[in-house]
């Protein structure tokens, strides 16, 4: 290996004493300027000082044992007060509208982005990244020198210089912290913390919701034998992903485990199960919805302040150098295990004219940066050697029926893969006769789309669809393919769906030869605002995306439970994609492993529909082949009139008709649907 973790750790820590000196100076420098800019400097200063004080507390008392829980709660709430959507955000400089009101258009957007940077201070300090803190402090003092009055161009140059300072070191540090077991701060919390003392949650340094704490209480009191069974099942499913794809996880050493805050009791059992088979867990910061999703939405394009040709060239070189140094450790990565939550209140953002946007030139640069970074990553992280697994559980935010929904979700997750595989194979056998598949919505739903299939050269040895059970994507229940783009044309209409943490009403996407041609939704009264909402959140930095996947979900038990509790709009893609046909816009499911074997674990047939015209560019124009997006959009059974496989003679064979599976041998899938009616 060409890299020693202690080297980067010492580089990040080198300016610690200088940071302490600047912090002392900052504490003595409360700004009393009689102009609006004093509000910015004092707000920025307050956040950085609070982050520093918290880090000092952690250094002196790593387990926070000496601090009363009420005091920890006060410190945490105070740090995030200006992001509170109910009390602080309207008058916060993190809110572009408020910054615009005080400082005008361009300077307001810049100041809002700069203030947002201060909130990264806790994360930098917890990880020992004093280089980043030094830049954060230097930014403050350099802006202060140029504050009478500030000039936009001068402040922008200072912001960019400090943000990009040590870009190469920071890139290497970020990747090293992702891939190397020496970065074990969060591992030690998840695996070793005293779960009976809720103070362990505050060691993360993030905003904790009441739901995070409720989940921690629930998981801590969950029957230990049942929790162990979940962990065993999840790890077995991860291993099955290797076995079914004829890959060998034993050549690997590390797996990244991502869990939600509050699920540490399950997380440590998963770690133990992995270590029992010789795989060490890498644990990043557990995820949470945070205090204010509008805040994240408002700042999603702050990189518009610095995204130019020079940055892209420099960033790509930094990524290339970083991966080359880490080549040996990346080769030992086996792939992630991801536990996610669902049931949070759906978020419909406010669209603001004051937020930063990417220009057309910057969108092109962003596409280039994503594509080249992705190519470099997959050069070392071999998808044909790794796997992954995902599983979802409800958040306590889902409401008063949380315990029952959790129990029913567990029932969904543990459905028998072998049994479903045999049923799904009957569907695949029909689909393998198709020249194209027609999907049509019921009355009131405008879905009507023709999905063009690849051609089988030898139907006795080849298949068009993957038989997907509970390994990489838990729960069980879908068959999927990569459609041919040419000829795939029509409209997809979903009345209510949650994509990427954002809600869409009456989402309509029209495809022409496999590419998104037009789109609309009814989230906003102004159709242009609605169209821009889709473009910015589903397509950008691309102007259009192709259909990368077509699938049919078969998990009617999941559908029954969703209708039982009326939580359809709250379900994650992981579950809802198993509850009807779904279309993914973006890359296929087989990016960077199209040329590897993909035998069916049911009958040994080779899955040949692993690319489309876009991903085939990897052979001639590799930088254009991949879009680095994959967004699943599901049409639930209740919106569906029929799915039919149409052969070259024009003969149509129904897969689903009027919400029922009609292929012989699939009748069992209709039982939950019939029970719902009864």
NORQUICOR-V415772 format. One record per helix or strand of 2 or more residues. SS is the DSSP state (helix for helix, strand for strand). FROM is the first residue (numbers start at 1). TO is the last residue. If there is no record, write none. Layout:
{{SS;FROM;TO} {SS;FROM;TO}}
This chain:
{{helix;5;13} {helix;16;27} {helix;37;60} {helix;69;79} {helix;81;83} {helix;89;91} {helix;96;103} {helix;105;118} {helix;121;126} {helix;130;145} {helix;152;163} {helix;167;179} {helix;185;192} {helix;198;204} {helix;210;220} {helix;224;244} {helix;249;251} {strand;254;258} {helix;264;276} {strand;280;282} {helix;293;298} {helix;302;305} {helix;309;325} {helix;327;330} {strand;337;342} {helix;360;380} {strand;389;394} {helix;396;398} {helix;402;413} {helix;417;431} {strand;436;441} {strand;448;452} {strand;462;463} {strand;466;468} {strand;478;481} {strand;484;499} {strand;502;512} {strand;515;520} {helix;527;539} {strand;546;553} {helix;556;565} {helix;568;570} {helix;573;576} {strand;580;586} {strand;606;607} {helix;615;619} {helix;622;625} {strand;630;636} {helix;637;639} {strand;640;646} {strand;652;657} {strand;660;661} {helix;667;677}}
